[in-house]
């Protein structure tokens, strides 16, 4: 997302319990992919260097006792995977 004429990029991320969530493992569990598919979101892949967009949504997946938050940004008409974290 660009703001003002100085074109400053804004990066979005997920907060839980007042803190930025911890990064998820590089290899996400199958539960994350199946939960994203159930919500009609693209499969999570490599994290984006920054998360920008016009709208945002979080898909929460449970893998055993762990909770994963998958952050997506709407880029035009396409949802794009931004990042994943555990909380």
N, C-alpha and C positions, 0 to 999 in steps of 0.2 A: 504494500500500500504506500503510495507516495503522498506526502503532505506538503503544502505550501510550495512556493516557487523555489525554495532551496532544496527540494526533493530529498527529504530525509526518510529513509526506509524504517518501517516499524516492524518489529519481530514479536510474534505472539507465542505464548506457551501456557501450559496448564499448571494451576496451583491447587493443592489440596492441603487442608489443615494449616493454611497460612504460609506454606512453603512451596517452592517450585518442586515438582515431583522428580524423583530420581530417574535417571536414564534407564530405559529397558535394556535387557540383554540384546546383543546384535542379532541373535537368532530368536525371533518371537515364537511363542508356542502356537500350535495349530488353532487353539481357542481364539486367538486374536484374529486370525484370518477368517475363520468361520463366522465369528461375531460380526466382523466388518461386512461380509457377504450378506448376512441376514439383514443388516441395516441398509443394504444396497449401496455400500461404499466400496471404493476400490481396495484391492488387497494392499496391506501395508508393505512397503518396500524399504529402500534406503531412505533414511531421514533427509529432509530438505535442509539446506544450509540456513535458511530462515523461513519463517511461516508468515505469509502475507495473504491477503484476500479481502473480498467484500463481506463475507460471512464466515463463521467458524462453527464447527461442531466437534464434540468429543464422543467417541464410542468407548464404552467401558466393557471390558471383557474380564471374565474370571477364569483363572487357570489354577486350580487347586486352591490354596490359601492366598495366592497373589491376585491383586487387581491390577489390570493394565488399562491405561488411558491412551487412546489413539486419537491424536489431534489431526483434524482435516481443515483445510482452507478452501473456500470456493473461489476459483480463478475463472472468471467469466461464467460459463455454464458447466464447468467441470470441477468436481471435488478432487483435491490433490492431497495425498498423505503428507503430513508435515513431520510428525515425530511421535514417539511412544515413550511412555514412562510407567513406573510402578509406584504404587502408594498403598 
